[in-house]
């Protein structure tokens, strides 16, 4: 009978213990997967340039209604960091103990640093806070020595963060940030050796210079193109060149008259961003030779003639003029000293060689292109002989009377001597 009573008492004890356990569990309201802390980064994206550092503020919040004291807190980035990148905290290390009061929690600054070898791109980085809790926070509440997370209120964990509270283990909370690594910003400028070229004239050159790049970019390729305008150009040496240092050049030639925009593009590389630049260039119509008027003339050695060039409106101003002459006995043209305007006056003298003289004018624009007019001829004849002098009428009559008087006087003297 005593044995039966003992069995009955054991069953009642187990029944009561079971009821107490159910009540206790009902009061705790455990929710699996809820971390002991919530971590919220602000901003959630850290943007940096290759080789630079950035930061975000992480707020650590305890479950609703509970304040925590964290021991031996360590922040790490166990996954997602690109090559050459690292993370740290400010302050570093975190205070020990690290108080996380309710309801606002505590904050620390997460620093993310990159190096020159970090590839540009966007990365999802896991941030983990590992810590221990004070002893009174982790007393066992179940018979198998496992623990429920502290009961949350309206809040809760975020992302993949979760922790199983087991006696004697270290706890952790996690979150993630987006790390955006931008390449170095570069700039490309274009300059041309002259502001204008002529259609079918001489070539010019345009130079591209890349600034702001990190490391050596020598040998990388620049591509040139015409990006707009009413005229057109060609690239006799090709549309690309390889950087020597930070610059390289191509030749340009005019194809059709009008304004054009020359563009140079740098494609970028692993750590330097692409960039482009432009420069304006004018393509003028082909320089046309002027004509001279008169096309022929005849003068004597004591006369002159003015030769005039027609206005030049093609090519690229300003223009330079040079007149040339070829004497009747010469085999080639010679420049006329000082004859550099749109007209020239030819004034022979008594020593000037007679015969057919030839003249032409050469015009050079700023491209520079030189054109030559068609020649004109000027025939120089000898000056006429001077006329015989003619005396005035009165003077001639007086001379006649004097001659008659002299003759009469001479005869009278002769007759007197005879007598």
C-alpha positions as CSV (number, residue, x, y, z in Angstrom):
1,X,0.0,0.0,0.0
2,X,2.8,2.3,0.8
3,X,4.3,1.7,-2.7
4,X,0.9,2.6,-4.3
5,X,0.8,5.8,-2.3
6,X,4.3,6.7,-3.4
7,X,3.4,6.2,-7.0
8,X,0.3,8.3,-6.6
9,X,2.3,11.1,-5.0
10,X,4.9,11.0,-7.7
11,X,2.3,11.3,-10.4
12,X,0.6,14.3,-8.6
13,X,4.1,16.0,-8.3
14,X,4.8,15.5,-11.9
15,X,1.3,16.8,-12.8
16,X,1.9,19.9,-10.7
17,X,5.4,20.4,-12.0
18,X,4.0,20.1,-15.5
19,X,1.3,22.7,-14.8
20,X,4.0,25.1,-13.4
21,X,6.2,24.6,-16.4
22,X,3.3,25.3,-18.8
23,X,2.4,28.5,-16.9
24,X,6.1,29.6,-16.8
25,X,6.4,29.0,-20.5
26,X,3.2,30.9,-21.1
27,X,4.4,33.9,-19.2
28,X,7.8,34.1,-21.0
29,X,6.2,33.8,-24.5
30,X,9.4,32.7,-26.2
31,X,9.7,33.6,-29.9
32,X,12.3,31.7,-31.8
33,X,14.7,33.5,-34.1
34,X,14.5,36.9,-32.3
35,X,18.0,38.2,-31.5
36,X,18.8,39.7,-28.2
37,X,19.7,43.0,-29.9
38,X,18.6,44.8,-33.1
39,X,21.3,46.5,-35.3
40,X,20.2,49.3,-37.6
41,X,22.8,51.1,-39.9
42,X,22.1,54.7,-41.0
43,X,22.8,55.3,-43.8
44,X,22.5,51.7,-45.0
45,X,24.7,52.4,-48.0
46,X,28.3,53.5,-47.7
47,X,29.7,55.1,-50.8
48,X,33.4,55.6,-51.2
49,X,36.0,56.1,-54.0
50,X,38.6,53.5,-54.5
51,X,41.3,54.0,-51.8
52,X,39.1,56.1,-49.6
53,X,37.1,55.4,-46.4
54,X,33.4,55.9,-45.4
55,X,31.3,55.4,-42.4
56,X,27.8,54.7,-41.1
57,X,26.2,54.9,-37.7
58,X,24.9,51.6,-36.2
59,X,22.3,51.8,-33.6
60,X,22.1,48.8,-31.2
61,X,18.7,48.4,-29.7
62,X,17.7,45.8,-27.0
63,X,14.4,44.0,-27.0
64,X,11.5,46.2,-26.0
65,X,11.4,46.8,-22.2
66,X,14.9,45.4,-21.5
67,X,18.2,47.1,-21.1
68,X,21.4,45.1,-21.7
69,X,25.0,45.3,-20.6
70,X,27.2,43.7,-23.2
71,X,30.6,42.3,-22.3
72,X,33.6,41.8,-24.5
73,X,31.9,43.3,-27.5
74,X,33.6,42.8,-30.9
75,X,32.4,44.1,-34.3
76,X,33.5,42.3,-37.5
77,X,32.5,42.0,-41.1
78,X,32.6,38.3,-41.7
79,X,31.4,38.3,-45.3
80,X,30.9,40.6,-48.3
81,X,34.0,42.8,-48.1
82,X,35.8,43.2,-51.5
83,X,39.5,42.7,-51.8
84,X,41.6,45.3,-50.2
85,X,38.8,46.5,-47.9
86,X,38.4,46.3,-44.1
87,X,36.0,47.5,-41.4
88,X,36.5,48.9,-37.9
89,X,34.6,50.8,-35.2
90,X,34.9,54.2,-33.6
91,X,35.5,54.0,-30.7
92,X,37.8,51.0,-31.2
93,X,37.5,48.8,-29.3
94,X,33.9,49.3,-28.1
95,X,33.6,50.1,-24.3
96,X,33.6,47.1,-22.0
97,X,31.0,46.8,-20.7
98,X,28.9,48.3,-23.5
99,X,25.7,49.6,-22.1
100,X,22.6,49.2,-24.3
101,X,19.8,51.0,-22.4
102,X,16.1,50.6,-23.2
103,X,14.4,51.8,-25.3
104,X,16.8,53.9,-27.5
105,X,19.8,51.6,-27.2
106,X,23.4,52.7,-28.0
107,X,25.4,53.7,-31.1
108,X,28.8,53.1,-32.6
109,X,30.4,54.2,-35.9
110,X,31.3,51.6,-38.4
111,X,34.3,52.6,-40.6
112,X,34.8,50.9,-44.0
113,X,38.2,51.5,-45.7
114,X,39.3,50.5,-49.2
115,X,42.7,50.5,-50.9
116,X,43.9,51.2,-54.4
117,X,43.4,47.5,-55.2
118,X,39.8,47.4,-54.3
119,X,37.6,46.8,-57.4
120,X,34.8,49.3,-58.0
121,X,31.4,47.8,-57.6
122,X,28.5,47.3,-55.2
123,X,28.8,44.8,-52.3
124,X,26.5,43.5,-49.5
125,X,28.6,43.4,-46.4
126,X,27.5,41.5,-43.3
127,X,28.2,43.3,-40.0
128,X,28.3,41.3,-36.8
129,X,28.4,42.3,-33.2
130,X,29.6,39.5,-30.9
131,X,29.2,39.8,-27.1
132,X,28.6,38.1,-23.7
133,X,25.8,38.9,-21.4
134,X,26.1,39.4,-17.7
135,X,25.5,36.2,-15.6
136,X,22.0,37.3,-14.3
137,X,20.8,37.7,-17.9
138,X,21.4,34.0,-18.8
139,X,20.0,32.0,-15.9
140,X,18.5,28.7,-17.2
141,X,14.7,28.7,-17.4
142,X,14.3,25.3,-18.9
143,X,15.3,21.9,-17.5
144,X,17.5,21.1,-20.5
145,X,19.7,24.2,-19.9
146,X,18.5,26.1,-23.0
147,X,17.3,29.7,-23.0
148,X,14.6,31.7,-24.7
149,X,15.4,35.0,-26.1
150,X,14.2,38.0,-24.1
151,X,10.6,38.5,-24.9
152,X,10.2,41.2,-27.6
153,X,7.4,43.7,-27.7
154,X,6.3,45.3,-31.0
155,X,9.9,45.4,-32.3
156,X,12.0,42.5,-33.4
157,X,15.0,41.4,-35.2
158,X,16.0,42.4,-38.8
159,X,17.4,40.6,-41.8
160,X,19.1,37.3,-41.2
161,X,19.9,38.1,-37.6
162,X,19.2,35.4,-35.1
163,X,20.7,33.8,-32.1
164,X,20.1,30.7,-29.9
165,X,20.7,31.6,-26.3
166,X,22.5,28.6,-24.7
167,X,24.3,28.6,-21.5
168,X,28.0,29.3,-21.7
169,X,27.9,30.5,-25.3
170,X,28.7,33.9,-26.9
171,X,25.9,35.9,-28.4
172,X,25.8,38.0,-31.6
173,X,23.6,40.3,-33.6
174,X,24.0,40.9,-37.3
175,X,22.9,43.4,-40.0
176,X,24.1,44.3,-43.4
177,X,25.2,47.4,-45.3
178,X,25.7,48.1,-49.0
179,X,29.2,49.2,-49.8
180,X,29.4,51.1,-53.1
181,X,32.9,51.6,-54.3
182,X,33.3,54.2,-57.1
183,X,36.3,54.5,-59.4
184,X,38.5,57.6,-59.4
185,X,36.8,60.5,-61.2
186,X,38.7,61.5,-64.3
187,X,38.4,64.5,-66.7
188,X,39.3,64.6,-70.3
189,X,40.1,67.9,-72.1
190,X,40.6,68.5,-75.8
191,X,42.7,71.2,-77.5
192,X,43.4,71.7,-81.2
193,X,46.6,73.2,-82.6
194,X,44.6,75.8,-84.6
195,X,41.0,77.0,-84.5
196,X,40.3,76.4,-88.1
197,X,41.4,74.3,-91.1
198,X,40.5,74.6,-94.8
199,X,38.8,72.0,-96.9
200,X,41.5,70.1,-98.7
201,X,44.0,72.3,-96.9
202,X,46.8,71.5,-94.5
203,X,46.1,69.3,-91.5
204,X,45.9,70.3,-87.9
205,X,46.2,68.3,-84.7
206,X,44.0,67.8,-81.6
207,X,45.3,66.6,-78.3
208,X,43.4,64.9,-75.5
209,X,44.6,65.1,-71.9
210,X,43.3,63.0,-69.0
211,X,43.4,64.3,-65.5
212,X,42.4,62.9,-62.1
213,X,43.5,59.3,-62.8
214,X,45.1,57.2,-60.1
215,X,48.3,55.3,-61.0
216,X,49.8,55.2,-64.5
217,X,47.5,55.3,-67.5
218,X,50.3,55.5,-70.0
219,X,49.5,53.2,-73.0
220,X,45.8,53.3,-72.6
221,X,43.7,54.3,-75.6
222,X,41.9,57.5,-76.4
223,X,39.3,57.5,-79.2
224,X,38.5,60.6,-81.2
225,X,35.3,61.3,-83.2
226,X,33.2,64.1,-84.6
227,X,30.3,64.6,-82.3
228,X,28.4,67.3,-84.1
229,X,28.5,70.4,-86.3
230,X,27.5,71.4,-89.8
231,X,30.9,70.7,-91.3
232,X,32.9,67.5,-91.4
233,X,36.5,66.4,-90.7
234,X,38.6,63.3,-91.2
235,X,41.4,61.8,-89.2
236,X,44.3,61.0,-91.5
237,X,46.4,59.3,-88.8
238,X,43.4,57.3,-87.4
239,X,40.8,58.0,-84.8
240,X,42.7,56.7,-81.8
241,X,46.0,57.2,-80.0
242,X,47.8,55.7,-77.0
243,X,48.4,57.9,-74.0
244,X,52.0,58.9,-73.4
245,X,51.8,60.0,-69.8
246,X,48.4,61.5,-69.7
247,X,48.1,63.0,-73.3
248,X,48.1,61.9,-77.0
249,X,47.2,63.5,-80.3
250,X,45.7,62.8,-83.7
251,X,45.7,64.7,-87.0
252,X,42.6,66.3,-88.4
253,X,41.7,67.5,-91.9
254,X,38.8,69.5,-93.2
255,X,36.3,67.6,-95.5
256,X,33.3,70.0,-95.7
257,X,32.9,73.6,-94.6
258,X,31.2,74.4,-91.3
259,X,31.7,74.2,-87.6
260,X,32.5,70.8,-86.0
261,X,32.9,69.4,-82.5
262,X,35.8,67.1,-81.9
263,X,35.3,64.6,-79.1
264,X,37.9,62.5,-77.3
265,X,36.8,59.6,-75.0
266,X,38.8,57.9,-72.3
267,X,37.3,54.4,-71.5
268,X,38.6,54.1,-68.0
269,X,40.1,51.1,-66.3
270,X,39.8,49.0,-63.2
271,X,40.1,51.9,-60.8
272,X,39.6,55.0,-63.0
273,X,36.2,56.2,-64.4
274,X,35.6,56.9,-68.0
275,X,35.4,60.5,-69.2
276,X,35.3,62.5,-72.4
277,X,35.8,66.1,-73.6
278,X,35.2,68.2,-76.7
279,X,36.7,71.1,-78.6
280,X,35.3,73.3,-81.4
281,X,36.9,73.5,-84.8
282,X,36.0,75.5,-87.9
283,X,36.3,74.0,-91.3
284,X,36.5,76.8,-93.9
285,X,35.9,76.4,-97.6
286,X,38.9,75.8,-99.8
287,X,41.0,79.0,-100.5
288,X,40.4,80.3,-104.0
289,X,43.0,82.3,-105.9
290,X,42.1,85.9,-106.6
291,X,42.2,87.6,-110.0
292,X,44.1,90.8,-111.0
293,X,42.8,93.7,-112.9
294,X,43.6,95.0,-115.4
295,X,44.7,91.7,-117.0
296,X,47.0,93.6,-119.4
297,X,48.2,97.2,-119.9
298,X,50.6,99.2,-122.0
299,X,52.6,102.1,-120.7
300,X,55.8,104.0,-121.4
301,X,58.8,104.3,-119.2
302,X,57.5,107.6,-117.8
303,X,54.1,106.2,-116.9
304,X,52.6,103.9,-114.1
305,X,49.9,101.4,-113.7
306,X,48.1,100.1,-110.6
307,X,47.3,96.3,-110.4
308,X,44.5,95.3,-108.0
309,X,43.6,91.9,-106.5
310,X,39.9,90.9,-106.2
311,X,38.7,90.4,-102.5
312,X,39.4,87.0,-101.0
313,X,36.5,85.5,-99.1
314,X,37.4,81.8,-98.9
315,X,39.8,80.0,-96.7
316,X,40.7,81.0,-93.2
317,X,41.5,84.7,-92.5
318,X,43.6,86.7,-91.9
319,X,45.3,86.7,-95.3
320,X,48.8,87.6,-96.4
321,X,49.6,89.0,-99.9
322,X,52.9,89.0,-101.8
323,X,53.3,90.4,-105.4
324,X,55.8,88.9,-107.8
325,X,57.2,90.2,-111.1
326,X,59.1,88.8,-114.0
327,X,61.1,91.1,-116.2
328,X,61.2,90.7,-120.0
329,X,64.6,89.0,-119.9
330,X,63.9,87.0,-116.7
331,X,63.1,83.3,-116.6
332,X,61.3,83.3,-113.2
333,X,59.2,85.4,-110.9
334,X,60.8,87.4,-108.1
335,X,59.1,88.8,-105.0
336,X,58.6,92.6,-105.0
337,X,60.0,94.1,-101.9
338,X,57.3,95.8,-99.8
339,X,54.4,94.8,-102.2
340,X,52.2,93.0,-99.5
341,X,48.8,94.6,-99.9
342,X,45.8,94.0,-102.1
343,X,47.2,96.3,-104.9
344,X,50.5,97.2,-106.4
345,X,51.5,100.2,-108.5
346,X,54.2,99.6,-111.1
347,X,56.2,102.8,-112.0
348,X,59.0,102.3,-114.5
349,X,61.6,104.9,-115.3
350,X,64.1,105.6,-118.0
351,X,66.3,102.8,-116.8
352,X,63.5,100.2,-116.7
353,X,63.8,97.4,-119.3
354,X,61.2,97.8,-122.0
355,X,59.1,94.9,-123.2
356,X,56.5,92.7,-121.6
357,X,56.5,92.5,-117.8
358,X,54.5,89.8,-116.0
359,X,52.9,90.1,-112.5
360,X,51.1,87.7,-110.1
361,X,50.0,87.8,-106.5
362,X,50.2,85.0,-103.9
363,X,47.7,84.8,-101.0
364,X,48.3,82.8,-97.9
365,X,45.6,82.2,-95.2
366,X,46.1,81.2,-91.6
367,X,45.5,77.4,-92.3
368,X,48.2,78.0,-94.0
369,X,47.3,77.4,-97.6
370,X,48.8,79.5,-100.4
371,X,47.2,80.1,-103.8
372,X,48.5,82.1,-106.8
373,X,46.6,84.3,-109.2
374,X,46.8,84.0,-112.9
375,X,49.5,86.4,-114.3
376,X,48.8,89.7,-116.0
377,X,51.1,91.5,-118.5
378,X,52.2,95.1,-118.7
379,X,54.0,96.2,-121.8
380,X,56.6,99.0,-121.3
381,X,57.5,101.1,-124.3
382,X,60.4,103.6,-124.5
383,X,59.6,107.1,-123.4
384,X,59.1,109.5,-126.5
385,X,61.9,111.9,-127.5
386,X,61.7,115.4,-126.0
387,X,60.1,117.9,-128.5
388,X,62.1,120.7,-130.2
389,X,61.7,123.9,-128.2
390,X,59.4,126.5,-129.7
391,X,60.0,130.2,-128.9
392,X,57.1,132.4,-128.0
393,X,55.8,134.6,-130.9
394,X,56.9,137.9,-129.5
395,X,60.4,136.7,-128.9
396,X,60.7,135.3,-132.4
397,X,59.6,138.7,-134.0
398,X,62.1,140.5,-131.9
399,X,64.8,138.2,-133.0
400,X,63.8,138.7,-136.6
401,X,64.0,142.5,-136.3
402,X,67.4,142.2,-134.6
403,X,68.6,140.0,-137.4
404,X,67.4,142.5,-140.1
405,X,69.0,145.4,-138.2
406,X,72.2,143.6,-137.9
407,X,72.3,142.8,-141.6
408,X,71.6,146.4,-142.6
409,X,74.2,147.7,-140.2
410,X,76.8,145.4,-141.5
411,X,76.1,146.4,-145.2
412,X,76.3,150.1,-144.3
413,X,79.6,149.7,-142.6
414,X,80.9,147.8,-145.6
415,X,79.9,150.6,-148.0
416,X,81.5,153.3,-145.9
417,X,84.8,151.5,-145.9
418,X,84.6,151.2,-149.6
419,X,84.3,154.9,-150.1
